Amino acid sequence: MIIDSKVKDKEKYRQYIEQVSPIVTRYGGRYHVRGGNIRALGSWKPERIIVIEFPTENHVHEWLTSPEYQAIASLREEGAETQAILVEGYAHDCKADKNKEIGIQE
């Protein structure tokens, strides 16, 4: 999951950030990127990028619809303008994937 976030209320967004991490973890999520310096290579100039890995798309939906997340969702909505996308990742066994791509069977 990749999230582009533009803060509009620092205090509400801070409260959201403080509470969301354990909920993400509870639903199988793991942060790879959470803020940090961004160097634009083109016209896209995001303020804050968050990248979270979940085991499956179903885990994402369970997280977003969970009672725990719903209890803090208004802090995110009031604290930031966000856009999110789901992107399929890669298998951790890159050699096997590469071999499959080029037709080699092990």
C-alpha positions as MATLAB code, in Angstrom:
seq = 'MIIDSKVKDKEKYRQYIEQVSPIVTRYGGRYHVRGGNIRALGSWKPERIIVIEFPTENHVHEWLTSPEYQAIASLREEGAETQAILVEGYAHDCKADKNKEIGIQE';
ca = [
       0.000    0.000    0.000;
       1.381    3.403   -0.980;
      -0.092    6.507    0.627;
       0.501   10.118   -0.414;
      -0.322   12.367    2.532;
      -0.532   16.148    2.818;
      -0.904   17.387    6.397;
      -3.601   20.002    6.997;
      -3.918   19.826   10.829;
      -0.623   18.877   12.499;
      -2.111   18.118   15.909;
      -4.825   15.778   14.643;
      -2.406   14.064   12.297;
       0.095   13.635   15.148;
      -2.611   11.967   17.234;
      -3.443    9.662   14.330;
       0.219    8.727   13.759;
       0.675    7.919   17.451;
      -2.260    5.489   17.420;
      -2.188    3.843   13.995;
       1.074    1.831   14.161;
      -0.067   -0.863   16.610;
      -3.290   -1.279   14.639;
      -1.352   -1.727   11.389;
       0.832   -4.344   13.096;
      -2.181   -6.157   14.570;
      -3.553   -6.671   11.049;
      -0.275   -7.949    9.609;
       1.061   -4.666    8.264;
       4.698   -3.614    8.260;
       5.978   -0.115    7.512;
       8.722    0.207    4.904;
       8.565    3.996    4.493;
       6.979    6.484    6.850;
       7.749   10.067    5.947;
      11.367   11.017    5.461;
      13.007   13.187    2.851;
      11.449   13.121   -0.603;
      13.365   14.081   -3.733;
      11.005   14.555   -6.656;
      12.230   13.298  -10.027;
       9.432   14.908  -12.001;
       6.315   16.970  -11.502;
       4.900   14.869   -8.635;
       5.822   16.618   -5.374;
       4.358   14.658   -2.460;
       4.716   16.052    1.042;
       4.764   12.706    2.860;
       4.854    9.120    1.560;
       3.973    6.020    3.550;
       4.572    2.468    2.283;
       3.008   -0.391    4.227;
       3.304   -4.069    3.331;
       0.403   -6.385    4.151;
       0.356  -10.152    3.556;
      -2.763   -9.929    1.372;
      -5.271   -7.407    0.095;
      -7.774   -8.958    2.493;
      -5.543   -7.907    5.405;
      -5.701   -4.304    4.160;
      -9.493   -4.367    4.055;
      -9.710   -6.000    7.490;
      -7.424   -3.258    8.880;
      -9.364   -0.391    7.282;
     -12.745   -1.716    8.423;
     -11.640   -2.805   11.907;
     -13.283   -1.164   14.930;
      -9.838   -0.053   16.145;
      -9.037    1.747   12.909;
     -12.513    3.198   12.519;
     -12.118    4.765   15.982;
      -9.160    6.871   14.752;
     -10.018    7.304   11.049;
     -11.544   10.732   11.679;
      -8.158   11.965   12.965;
      -6.593   11.045    9.619;
      -9.474   12.541    7.659;
      -9.302   15.813    9.592;
      -5.519   15.817    9.865;
      -4.463   15.121    6.290;
      -5.510   14.858    2.677;
      -4.535   11.368    1.593;
      -4.553    9.251   -1.510;
      -3.753    5.554   -1.396;
      -3.150    2.751   -3.855;
      -2.574   -0.972   -3.512;
       0.293   -2.385   -5.524;
       1.129   -6.061   -5.774;
       4.650   -6.665   -4.572;
       7.162   -9.289   -5.494;
       7.820  -12.727   -4.102;
      10.746  -12.853   -1.715;
      12.367  -15.680   -3.691;
      13.539  -13.478   -6.547;
      15.638  -16.218   -8.209;
      12.596  -18.496   -8.543;
      10.522  -15.609   -9.925;
      13.217  -14.647  -12.435;
      13.556  -18.249  -13.576;
       9.786  -18.508  -14.000;
       9.765  -15.280  -16.045;
      12.333  -16.637  -18.498;
      10.931  -20.182  -18.607;
      13.465  -22.093  -16.489;
      12.026  -24.820  -14.323;
      13.956  -26.048  -11.314;
];
